[in-house]
Amino acid sequence: MVDAPASLHAPADYAALMRRKRLYSGVIVVIFVALMASGFRLADARNAGGFIDGIGHVFDFPAEILSEALRDWRNLPGFLLEFLPSLIETLNIAAVSTLFGTLAAGVMALFSTRGLALWPRLVPVVRRAMDVMRAIPEIVVALVLIYLLGTGPVPAMIAITLHSTGALGKLFSEAAENADLKPAEGLASTGASWLQRMWFGIVPQVAPNWSSYALLRFEINIRASAILGFVGSGGIGYDLKTALQWGQGKYDEVVAIFVLLFLTISIVDALSDRARARLVRGGQPA
């Protein structure tokens, strides 16, 4: 008996594959919905008030803040100047953290990239170290460091630097894996050391992408440094926490801080977007 050609079985195999995919997708959707429903019921039970009962009051607090700010709008320019030093401190934390995180990530990326690493056996170790840095939230590291070092910008800087190193290290490593190895191989044939091969053969290829990732991370770190101010790490976030704790009578300060943060993030985003476009595409942003 002669077997049927393989081409005759292809439609049936494809149909069976699609049925399995739909089945797996359906199972995943059911599990996801079940987890969401159970999580919502648990969270709603632990709330001080029910979600359905409280959803109508979501905008009560923002409306209270805005009404007080509109009533005392003449104070806003003075508060903008008052909180400007705190904003500069926040920007300094973000900038220093991004710089140190970028440098550390570049080194770890070269040591964790397959085909480029100086010690290939250490590639999994370095990758797991970057995973740990990414997995632990900045606020957790900052809280531990505040307990050890006291309040101030240093705990925030260290926490953001560690997280930036882990996040950028993964992106840098992926960019390095796509680099052309021929320049490094050519340098190796001339007797160049590993450091020389990386610096002259690989880094020039990945520098535009690495710089683009670093600029994007700087934007993220500005937000992170502002948030860490809530736990006592200095900067404008600490002033925002203090103003919110005082409650009514200080809401005009809250609005002034939000305005400063919004303007700063918008300006940094616009400038870094143009810089990233020039680095990666060599032209204007899309």
Long-range contacts (C-beta under 8 A, 24 or more apart in sequence): 64-248, 64-251, 65-251, 65-254, 65-255, 66-255, 68-248, 68-249, 68-251, 68-252, 69-251, 69-252, 69-254, 69-255, 69-256, 72-252, 73-252, 75-252, 75-256, 76-252, 76-255, 76-256, 76-259, 79-252, 79-253, 79-256, 79-257, 80-256, 80-259, 80-260, 82-256, 83-236, 83-239, 83-253, 83-256, 83-257, 83-260, 84-260, 86-234, 86-235, 86-236, 86-238, 86-239, 87-235, 87-236, 87-260, 87-261, 87-264, 89-153, 89-234, 89-235, 89-236, 90-222, 90-225, 90-226, 90-229, 90-235, 90-236, 90-237, 91-222, 91-225, 91-264, 92-153, 93-153, 93-156, 93-157, 93-160, 93-221, 93-225, 93-228, 93-233, 93-234, 93-235, 94-160, 94-218, 94-221, 94-222, 94-224, 94-225, 95-218, 96-157, 96-161, 97-156, 97-157, 97-160, 97-161, 97-164, 97-221, 97-225, 98-160, 98-164, 98-214, 98-217, 98-218, 98-221, 100-157, 100-161, 100-164, 100-165, 101-160, 101-161, 101-162, 101-163, 101-164, 101-165, 101-167, 101-168, 101-217, 101-221, 102-164, 102-168, 102-210, 102-214, 102-217, 104-161, 104-165, 104-169, 105-130, 105-164, 105-165, 105-166, 105-167, 105-168, 105-169, 105-171, 105-172, 106-168, 106-172, 106-203, 106-210, 108-165, 108-169, 108-172, 108-173, 109-168, 109-169, 109-172, 109-173, 109-175, 109-176, 110-176, 110-198, 110-202, 112-169, 112-173, 113-173, 113-176, 113-177, 114-177, 115-177, 115-181, 116-176, 116-177, 116-179, 116-181, 116-184, 116-198, 116-202, 118-194, 127-173, 129-166, 130-165, 130-166, 130-169, 130-170, 130-173, 131-166, 132-166, 133-162, 133-163, 133-165, 133-166, 133-167, 133-169, 134-163, 134-166, 134-167, 134-170, 135-166, 136-162, 136-163, 137-163, 138-162, 138-163, 138-224, 138-227, 138-228, 139-227, 139-228, 139-231, 142-228, 142-231, 142-233, 143-231, 146-231, 146-232, 146-233, 151-232, 151-233, 151-234, 152-233, 152-234, 153-233, 153-234, 153-235, 155-228, 155-233, 156-225, 156-228, 156-229, 156-233, 156-234, 156-235, 159-228, 159-233, 160-221, 160-224, 160-225, 160-228, 163-224, 164-217, 164-221, 167-217, 168-210, 168-213, 168-214, 168-217, 171-209, 171-213, 172-206, 172-210, 172-213, 175-206, 175-209, 175-210, 175-213, 176-202, 176-206, 179-205, 179-206, 180-205, 208-279, 208-280, 209-279, 209-280, 211-275, 211-276, 211-279, 212-276, 212-279, 212-280, 215-272, 215-275, 215-276, 215-279, 216-272, 216-276, 218-268, 218-272, 219-265, 219-268, 219-269, 219-272, 222-264, 222-265, 222-268, 223-265, 226-261, 236-260, 236-261
